[in-house]
């Protein structure tokens, strides 16, 4: 991955395409099945103060680009503390807050593996979660689907916030297939997916209950 060329399909360039699309109609819904405006109130509110995660990891390029455009998406999903700093939750805390018990407790065994998590819009019985871990070659952190519809699981869904935004905005095609991990063999994003899969799940794309 060290030789990967970061082109228009990744990172800041990709998010720039999303921002251009959203500017045309900032109040439109991100989701087809629930009203979630891209920009709250219709007027972007950028973040100008420098931010880092509590772990010391930097923002990914796509996060910096999006926050420079608008922070309301993050504000609505409880990314910030009362002082404006980033306020992550463990995966177990987020599952408990969003899905209730017993789900939070069931994810507790892997809380230490995913200590910095941030909620993103998407899902009904599932949630989309940005996980701050080792970044990929594009400098991006993965987005997981956390599902409790059958047995609890966490599945690698997008290789980064950049692809999450672009797929949600329907600017990149979502590969055909079943399951959350359909980008795993994508000709554009598969390499990044596999990089995260190796680091997070030993080469697989998910971790399933019972967690060990």
Backbone as CSV, one residue per row, in Angstrom:
resi,resn,N_x,N_y,N_z,CA_x,CA_y,CA_z,C_x,C_y,C_z
1,UNK,0.815,-1.221,0.000,0.000,0.000,0.000,0.843,1.263,0.000
2,UNK,2.123,1.129,0.362,2.937,2.331,0.472,3.080,3.041,-0.863
3,UNK,2.905,2.297,-1.994,3.027,2.915,-3.297,1.712,3.384,-3.878
4,UNK,0.646,3.336,-3.106,-0.675,3.717,-3.590,-0.697,5.180,-4.003
5,UNK,-1.281,5.442,-5.160,-1.438,6.809,-5.636,-2.797,7.340,-5.185
6,UNK,-2.810,8.453,-4.482,-4.048,9.038,-3.984,-4.583,9.993,-5.039
7,UNK,-5.606,9.547,-5.752,-6.164,10.349,-6.828,-7.517,10.924,-6.471
8,UNK,-8.294,11.261,-7.510,-9.578,11.918,-7.313,-10.604,11.031,-6.627
9,UNK,-10.356,9.733,-6.584,-11.322,8.804,-6.001,-11.139,8.627,-4.503
10,UNK,-10.216,9.358,-3.906,-9.902,9.176,-2.490,-9.744,10.531,-1.797
11,UNK,-9.910,10.498,-0.476,-9.513,11.605,0.378,-10.150,12.945,0.063
12,UNK,-9.320,13.988,0.108,-9.797,15.360,-0.031,-10.477,15.586,-1.376
13,UNK,-9.926,15.033,-2.441,-10.527,15.229,-3.764,-11.924,14.631,-3.824
14,UNK,-12.096,13.454,-3.251,-13.409,12.813,-3.251,-14.399,13.605,-2.404
15,UNK,-13.966,14.053,-1.233,-14.848,14.847,-0.373,-15.186,16.180,-1.039
16,UNK,-14.267,16.723,-1.805,-14.566,17.944,-2.537,-15.736,17.770,-3.489
17,UNK,-15.824,16.601,-4.103,-16.961,16.317,-4.984,-18.252,16.247,-4.183
18,UNK,-18.192,15.656,-2.982,-19.382,15.590,-2.129,-19.812,16.997,-1.713
19,UNK,-18.852,17.804,-1.298,-19.173,19.172,-0.870,-19.817,19.959,-2.006
20,UNK,-19.287,19.820,-3.197,-19.870,20.505,-4.354,-21.322,20.078,-4.558
21,UNK,-21.588,18.789,-4.415,-22.950,18.274,-4.555,-23.866,18.803,-3.460
22,UNK,-23.367,18.812,-2.223,-24.184,19.249,-1.091,-24.465,20.747,-1.159
23,UNK,-23.512,21.528,-1.614,-23.728,22.982,-1.725,-24.965,23.298,-2.577
24,UNK,-25.231,22.461,-3.565,-26.363,22.711,-4.456,-27.699,22.587,-3.734
25,UNK,-27.749,21.761,-2.686,-28.988,21.579,-1.920,-28.621,21.079,-0.529
26,UNK,-28.118,21.950,0.337,-27.591,21.505,1.633,-28.636,20.924,2.566
27,UNK,-29.904,21.242,2.373,-30.934,20.737,3.264,-31.513,19.400,2.869
28,UNK,-31.092,18.851,1.727,-31.653,17.569,1.306,-31.202,16.459,2.247
29,UNK,-31.953,15.388,2.279,-31.657,14.302,3.206,-30.513,13.433,2.707
30,UNK,-29.669,13.023,3.635,-28.609,12.076,3.324,-29.168,10.692,3.026
31,UNK,-30.293,10.356,3.669,-30.843,9.007,3.630,-32.196,9.005,2.944
32,UNK,-32.508,7.913,2.250,-33.794,7.801,1.568,-34.905,7.354,2.504
33,UNK,-34.559,6.714,3.611,-35.549,6.107,4.497,-35.766,6.902,5.784
34,UNK,-35.036,7.989,5.946,-35.193,8.839,7.122,-34.648,10.226,6.783
35,UNK,-35.304,11.256,7.277,-34.869,12.616,6.961,-33.689,13.017,7.836
36,UNK,-32.546,13.130,7.211,-31.313,13.554,7.882,-30.636,14.572,6.970
37,UNK,-30.843,15.858,7.193,-30.241,16.856,6.306,-28.709,16.756,6.294
38,UNK,-28.149,16.988,5.129,-26.696,17.043,5.064,-26.168,18.172,5.944
39,UNK,-26.825,19.307,5.881,-26.402,20.480,6.646,-27.589,20.973,7.468
40,UNK,-27.437,21.007,8.769,-28.519,21.460,9.643,-28.773,22.949,9.442
41,UNK,-30.032,23.320,9.269,-30.370,24.725,9.106,-30.090,25.290,7.735
42,UNK,-29.492,24.485,6.870,-29.256,24.906,5.497,-28.031,25.760,5.265
43,UNK,-27.364,26.192,6.336,-26.177,27.043,6.195,-24.982,26.363,6.855
44,UNK,-23.944,26.044,6.105,-22.782,25.367,6.683,-22.143,26.170,7.811
45,UNK,-21.669,25.439,8.825,-20.960,26.050,9.957,-19.599,25.359,10.085
46,UNK,-18.573,25.938,9.508,-17.263,25.283,9.535,-16.599,25.349,10.902
47,UNK,-15.692,24.408,11.124,-14.825,24.424,12.301,-13.480,24.991,11.870
48,UNK,-13.051,26.033,12.545,-11.780,26.667,12.185,-10.662,26.344,13.166
49,UNK,-11.012,25.905,14.384,-9.985,25.570,15.366,-9.348,24.226,15.027
50,UNK,-8.042,24.086,15.217,-7.396,22.796,14.967,-7.879,21.746,15.964
51,UNK,-8.107,20.535,15.476,-8.591,19.443,16.315,-7.694,18.230,16.155
52,UNK,-7.531,17.489,17.235,-6.910,16.172,17.196,-7.748,15.254,18.068
53,UNK,-7.623,13.968,17.849,-8.316,13.011,18.690,-7.609,12.905,20.038
54,UNK,-8.332,12.534,21.107,-7.693,12.406,22.419,-6.487,11.479,22.425
55,UNK,-6.467,10.493,21.535,-5.325,9.582,21.442,-4.088,10.273,20.895
56,UNK,-4.258,11.446,20.327,-3.157,12.139,19.674,-3.120,11.935,18.175
57,UNK,-3.942,11.032,17.669,-3.983,10.823,16.225,-4.584,12.051,15.546
58,UNK,-4.106,12.367,14.352,-4.637,13.533,13.643,-5.965,13.219,12.968
59,UNK,-6.691,14.253,12.623,-7.853,14.056,11.769,-7.402,13.492,10.427
60,UNK,-8.254,12.697,9.827,-7.953,12.219,8.480,-8.122,13.375,7.496
61,UNK,-7.522,13.267,6.314,-7.681,14.342,5.330,-9.143,14.635,5.003
62,UNK,-9.962,13.590,4.878,-11.364,13.821,4.521,-12.130,14.487,5.654
63,UNK,-11.830,14.136,6.898,-12.482,14.791,8.032,-12.111,16.268,8.108
64,UNK,-10.836,16.583,7.914,-10.418,17.988,7.917,-11.164,18.771,6.846
65,UNK,-11.266,18.175,5.660,-11.932,18.861,4.556,-13.411,19.081,4.848
66,UNK,-14.065,18.071,5.409,-15.491,18.211,5.687,-15.739,19.217,6.811
67,UNK,-14.971,19.141,7.878,-15.158,20.072,8.992,-14.881,21.513,8.576
68,UNK,-13.991,21.708,7.621,-13.748,23.053,7.110,-14.941,23.575,6.320
69,UNK,-15.808,22.654,5.906,-17.044,23.021,5.212,-18.208,23.147,6.186
70,UNK,-18.401,22.140,7.067,-19.546,22.146,7.978,-19.326,21.147,9.106
71,UNK,-19.729,21.549,10.311,-19.597,20.670,11.475,-20.934,20.179,12.003
72,UNK,-22.036,20.588,11.381,-23.342,20.242,11.950,-23.609,18.745,11.927
73,UNK,-23.084,18.048,10.932,-23.246,16.595,10.884,-22.650,15.945,12.125
74,UNK,-21.478,16.405,12.535,-20.819,15.867,13.716,-21.518,16.321,14.999
75,UNK,-21.943,17.573,15.036,-22.633,18.084,16.227,-23.892,17.280,16.520
76,UNK,-24.644,16.951,15.480,-25.892,16.206,15.657,-25.665,14.769,16.097
77,UNK,-24.453,14.292,15.929,-24.144,12.913,16.295,-23.178,12.826,17.474
78,UNK,-23.148,13.912,18.271,-22.455,13.919,19.566,-20.958,13.667,19.466
79,UNK,-20.316,14.325,18.511,-18.873,14.173,18.372,-18.090,15.061,19.335
80,UNK,-18.711,16.119,19.846,-17.967,17.137,20.578,-18.383,17.203,22.039
81,UNK,-17.426,17.586,22.884,-17.763,17.861,24.274,-18.197,19.319,24.397
82,UNK,-18.510,19.745,25.613,-19.050,21.095,25.804,-18.035,22.189,25.498
83,UNK,-16.753,21.822,25.454,-15.715,22.803,25.125,-15.351,22.805,23.645
84,UNK,-16.019,21.974,22.867,-15.742,21.922,21.442,-14.682,20.929,21.038
85,UNK,-14.152,20.161,22.001,-13.175,19.129,21.676,-13.853,17.851,21.224
86,UNK,-13.107,17.002,20.558,-13.647,15.724,20.115,-13.850,14.801,21.308
87,UNK,-14.997,14.141,21.353,-15.380,13.316,22.504,-15.767,11.916,22.034
88,UNK,-14.780,11.052,21.812,-15.097,9.704,21.341,-15.753,8.855,22.417
89,UNK,-16.390,7.789,21.964,-16.908,6.752,22.845,-16.280,5.426,22.454
90,UNK,-16.167,4.509,23.399,-15.768,3.161,23.018,-16.905,2.539,22.211
91,UNK,-16.597,1.464,21.516,-17.632,0.789,20.740,-18.761,0.307,21.640
92,UNK,-18.417,-0.172,22.833,-19.438,-0.638,23.771,-20.307,0.518,24.254
93,UNK,-19.692,1.656,24.559,-20.468,2.820,24.997,-21.411,3.290,23.902
94,UNK,-20.905,3.349,22.685,-21.736,3.806,21.583,-22.895,2.843,21.341
95,UNK,-22.615,1.533,21.372,-23.683,0.549,21.177,-24.734,0.665,22.270
96,UNK,-24.300,0.852,23.503,-25.240,1.003,24.604,-26.074,2.262,24.480
97,UNK,-25.424,3.376,24.122,-26.132,4.647,23.988,-27.141,4.616,22.847
98,UNK,-26.752,4.008,21.735,-27.583,4.064,20.538,-28.589,2.926,20.434
99,UNK,-28.231,1.760,20.925,-29.066,0.573,20.745,-29.630,0.040,22.044
100,UNK,-29.129,0.567,23.175,-29.617,0.142,24.478,-28.978,-1.151,24.951
101,UNK,-29.429,-1.571,26.113,-28.953,-2.836,26.652,-29.880,-3.973,26.205
102,UNK,-29.308,-5.187,26.069,-27.988,-5.612,26.555,-26.849,-5.382,25.580
103,UNK,-27.102,-4.644,24.487,-26.111,-4.583,23.424,-24.813,-3.930,23.866
104,UNK,-24.884,-2.871,24.627,-23.649,-2.253,25.089,-22.791,-3.215,25.872
105,UNK,-23.406,-3.965,26.774,-22.658,-4.926,27.591,-22.074,-6.043,26.741
106,UNK,-22.788,-6.447,25.690,-22.284,-7.531,24.846,-21.052,-7.114,24.057
107,UNK,-20.936,-5.817,23.753,-19.747,-5.332,23.048,-18.597,-4.991,23.995
108,UNK,-18.831,-5.063,25.297,-17.806,-4.675,26.271,-16.487,-5.430,26.107
109,UNK,-16.487,-6.733,25.764,-15.201,-7.439,25.637,-14.269,-6.873,24.572
110,UNK,-14.803,-6.125,23.607,-13.925,-5.564,22.571,-13.837,-4.040,22.663
111,UNK,-14.286,-3.484,23.784,-14.239,-2.024,23.948,-12.814,-1.495,23.836
112,UNK,-11.845,-2.213,24.406,-10.461,-1.740,24.377,-9.869,-1.765,22.971
113,UNK,-10.401,-2.596,22.107,-9.907,-2.659,20.728,-10.402,-1.478,19.898
114,UNK,-11.501,-0.890,20.325,-12.108,0.221,19.585,-12.433,1.348,20.561
115,UNK,-11.403,2.056,21.043,-11.625,3.044,22.102,-12.104,4.407,21.618
116,UNK,-11.916,4.713,20.340,-12.293,6.035,19.819,-13.261,5.858,18.650
117,UNK,-14.547,5.937,18.968,-15.587,5.714,17.970,-16.511,6.924,17.889
118,UNK,-17.013,7.170,16.678,-17.885,8.316,16.435,-19.045,7.878,15.548
119,UNK,-20.245,8.260,15.944,-21.454,7.866,15.226,-21.616,8.661,13.934
120,UNK,-22.096,7.971,12.896,-22.449,8.587,11.625,-23.876,8.179,11.260
121,UNK,-24.587,8.985,10.477,-25.937,8.597,10.077,-25.938,7.341,9.215
122,UNK,-27.002,6.540,9.394,-27.180,5.356,8.569,-27.590,4.154,9.380
123,UNK,-28.446,3.325,8.794,-28.873,2.093,9.435,-30.162,2.258,10.215
124,UNK,-30.809,1.120,10.469,-32.000,1.084,11.318,-31.701,0.240,12.548
125,UNK,-31.575,-1.079,12.350,-31.114,-1.933,13.449,-29.597,-1.918,13.568
126,UNK,-28.945,-1.206,12.688,-27.487,-1.109,12.700,-27.092,0.353,12.822
127,UNK,-25.801,0.577,13.038,-25.262,1.928,13.103,-23.975,1.998,12.282
128,UNK,-23.656,3.192,11.791,-22.399,3.436,11.088,-21.465,4.133,12.068
129,UNK,-20.256,3.627,12.174,-19.343,4.096,13.211,-17.955,4.321,12.619
130,UNK,-17.467,5.551,12.729,-16.077,5.835,12.379,-15.199,5.388,13.534
131,UNK,-14.180,4.596,13.232,-13.295,4.042,14.250,-11.892,4.597,14.026
132,UNK,-11.362,5.269,15.021,-10.023,5.852,14.914,-9.007,4.780,15.296
133,UNK,-8.323,4.280,14.287,-7.312,3.239,14.456,-6.094,3.656,13.636
134,UNK,-5.290,2.701,13.248,-4.190,2.989,12.335,-4.775,3.411,10.985
135,UNK,-4.377,4.553,10.445,-4.936,4.974,9.156,-4.396,4.144,8.001
136,UNK,-5.134,4.147,6.905,-4.666,3.448,5.717,-3.723,4.348,4.917
137,UNK,-3.352,3.898,3.724,-2.380,4.644,2.926,-2.905,5.992,2.463
138,UNK,-4.223,6.169,2.489,-4.813,7.464,2.156,-4.938,8.361,3.379
139,UNK,-4.505,7.859,4.546,-4.606,8.627,5.780,-5.979,8.579,6.414
140,UNK,-6.804,7.599,6.005,-8.199,7.545,6.434,-8.445,6.425,7.447
141,UNK,-9.450,6.658,8.299,-9.868,5.689,9.309,-11.122,4.962,8.835
142,UNK,-11.276,3.689,9.194,-12.385,2.896,8.659,-13.730,3.243,9.279
143,UNK,-14.782,2.904,8.548,-16.159,3.020,9.027,-16.746,1.620,9.115
144,UNK,-17.258,1.284,10.293,-17.851,-0.027,10.532,-19.368,0.066,10.549
145,UNK,-20.007,-1.055,10.234,-21.427,-1.240,10.519,-21.518,-2.067,11.794
146,UNK,-22.228,-1.557,12.770,-22.463,-2.282,14.018,-23.908,-2.752,13.984
147,UNK,-24.099,-4.071,13.998,-25.422,-4.652,13.786,-25.793,-5.557,14.951
148,UNK,-27.059,-5.496,15.348,-27.558,-6.368,16.424,-28.860,-7.042,16.005
149,UNK,-29.133,-7.069,14.704,-30.398,-7.623,14.231,-30.511,-9.111,14.522
150,UNK,-29.433,-9.839,14.399,-29.407,-11.266,14.718,-28.456,-11.451,15.886
151,UNK,-27.191,-11.734,15.592,-26.161,-11.739,16.625,-25.321,-10.477,16.475
152,UNK,-24.881,-9.879,17.568,-24.080,-8.659,17.468,-22.814,-8.872,16.643
153,UNK,-22.500,-7.898,15.821,-21.284,-7.965,15.014,-20.848,-6.552,14.651
154,UNK,-19.587,-6.432,14.296,-19.030,-5.194,13.758,-18.349,-5.555,12.445
155,UNK,-18.740,-4.884,11.370,-18.305,-5.250,10.024,-17.652,-4.047,9.351
156,UNK,-16.513,-4.272,8.718,-15.862,-3.226,7.937,-16.742,-2.890,6.733
157,UNK,-17.219,-1.656,6.668,-18.163,-1.262,5.615,-17.538,-0.324,4.594
158,UNK,-16.796,0.671,5.063,-16.131,1.628,4.179,-14.681,1.787,4.620
159,UNK,-13.771,2.023,3.671,-12.375,2.202,4.063,-12.076,3.562,4.680
160,UNK,-13.028,4.473,4.619,-12.789,5.785,5.201,-14.022,6.664,5.153
161,UNK,-13.941,7.771,5.877,-15.015,8.760,5.886,-15.257,9.308,4.488
162,UNK,-14.202,9.380,3.678,-14.332,9.871,2.309,-15.287,9.012,1.493
163,UNK,-15.112,7.700,1.569,-15.954,6.789,0.788,-17.357,6.705,1.385
164,UNK,-17.452,6.762,2.713,-18.771,6.814,3.350,-19.575,7.995,2.808
165,UNK,-18.979,9.188,2.802,-19.680,10.372,2.309,-20.077,10.215,0.848
166,UNK,-19.138,9.772,0.024,-19.394,9.691,-1.412,-20.440,8.634,-1.741
167,UNK,-20.409,7.504,-1.044,-21.421,6.472,-1.271,-22.789,6.955,-0.810
168,UNK,-22.826,7.652,0.325,-24.090,8.180,0.833,-24.664,9.226,-0.111
169,UNK,-23.792,10.017,-0.720,-24.219,11.034,-1.681,-24.451,10.462,-3.074
170,UNK,-24.252,9.157,-3.227,-24.442,8.454,-4.497,-23.513,8.977,-5.585
171,UNK,-22.292,9.314,-5.166,-21.281,9.767,-6.114,-20.306,8.666,-6.491
172,UNK,-20.298,7.579,-5.748,-19.539,6.394,-6.132,-20.503,5.215,-6.112
173,UNK,-20.372,4.287,-7.045,-21.278,3.139,-7.074,-20.972,2.168,-5.939
174,UNK,-22.020,1.673,-5.317,-21.865,0.646,-4.290,-21.863,-0.705,-4.992
175,UNK,-20.831,-1.519,-4.802,-20.766,-2.802,-5.493,-21.977,-3.678,-5.191
176,UNK,-22.365,-4.464,-6.177,-23.447,-5.416,-5.968,-22.983,-6.501,-5.007
177,UNK,-23.922,-7.053,-4.283,-23.580,-8.127,-3.354,-24.370,-8.019,-2.083
178,UNK,-24.215,-9.017,-1.246,-24.918,-9.051,0.026,-23.950,-8.744,1.156
179,UNK,-24.485,-8.196,2.213,-23.659,-7.900,3.371,-23.159,-6.471,3.365
180,UNK,-22.565,-6.101,4.483,-22.065,-4.738,4.647,-20.722,-4.504,3.961
181,UNK,-19.966,-5.566,3.717,-18.574,-5.423,3.283,-18.402,-5.506,1.770
182,UNK,-19.359,-4.985,1.004,-19.332,-5.163,-0.446,-18.178,-4.422,-1.124
183,UNK,-17.552,-3.474,-0.450,-16.407,-2.779,-1.042,-15.103,-3.581,-0.929
184,UNK,-15.149,-4.774,-0.315,-13.908,-5.502,-0.026,-13.139,-5.883,-1.289
185,UNK,-13.837,-6.151,-2.385,-13.170,-6.513,-3.632,-13.365,-5.457,-4.717
186,UNK,-13.745,-4.267,-4.310,-13.959,-3.188,-5.267,-12.641,-2.830,-5.948
187,UNK,-12.646,-2.607,-7.263,-11.389,-2.307,-7.953,-10.734,-1.001,-7.518
188,UNK,-11.511,-0.073,-6.988,-10.949,1.204,-6.546,-10.631,1.188,-5.057
189,UNK,-11.532,0.636,-4.249,-11.411,0.750,-2.794,-11.044,-0.555,-2.090
190,UNK,-10.971,-1.640,-2.844,-10.678,-2.931,-2.228,-9.329,-2.987,-1.538
191,UNK,-8.324,-2.343,-2.104,-6.994,-2.380,-1.490,-7.012,-1.732,-0.115
192,UNK,-7.672,-0.606,-0.004,-7.785,0.053,1.305,-8.626,-0.788,2.270
193,UNK,-9.693,-1.381,1.773,-10.518,-2.254,2.621,-9.682,-3.393,3.190
194,UNK,-8.888,-4.008,2.347,-8.087,-5.147,2.800,-6.998,-4.717,3.778
195,UNK,-6.486,-3.523,3.620,-5.504,-3.016,4.585,-6.135,-2.895,5.971
196,UNK,-7.316,-2.303,6.042,-8.006,-2.203,7.332,-8.396,-3.581,7.860
197,UNK,-8.854,-4.460,6.978,-9.271,-5.797,7.409,-8.118,-6.546,8.069
198,UNK,-6.941,-6.426,7.504,-5.779,-7.104,8.074,-5.468,-6.577,9.463
199,UNK,-5.541,-5.267,9.646,-5.197,-4.672,10.939,-6.279,-4.898,11.984
200,UNK,-7.533,-4.804,11.569,-8.629,-4.878,12.535,-9.046,-6.296,12.864
201,UNK,-9.102,-7.142,11.833,-9.726,-8.450,11.998,-8.865,-9.603,11.495
202,UNK,-7.561,-9.377,11.362,-6.679,-10.452,10.933,-6.902,-10.909,9.514
203,UNK,-7.454,-10.052,8.680,-7.692,-10.383,7.282,-9.150,-10.560,6.936
204,UNK,-9.989,-10.837,7.923,-11.425,-10.907,7.687,-12.020,-9.513,7.665
205,UNK,-13.338,-9.456,7.525,-13.982,-8.146,7.480,-14.931,-7.918,8.643
206,UNK,-14.959,-8.827,9.626,-15.903,-8.633,10.732,-15.428,-9.338,11.988
207,UNK,-16.052,-8.947,13.089,-15.923,-9.666,14.344,-17.342,-9.911,14.839
208,UNK,-17.608,-11.143,15.244,-18.964,-11.562,15.562,-19.064,-12.097,16.984
209,UNK,-20.236,-11.941,17.559,-20.516,-12.467,18.897,-20.534,-14.002,18.853
210,UNK,-20.008,-14.679,19.876,-19.407,-14.142,21.109,-18.001,-13.606,20.865
211,UNK,-17.753,-12.385,21.322,-16.475,-11.732,21.100,-15.421,-12.303,22.038
212,UNK,-14.185,-12.382,21.537,-13.085,-12.834,22.402,-11.900,-11.901,22.252
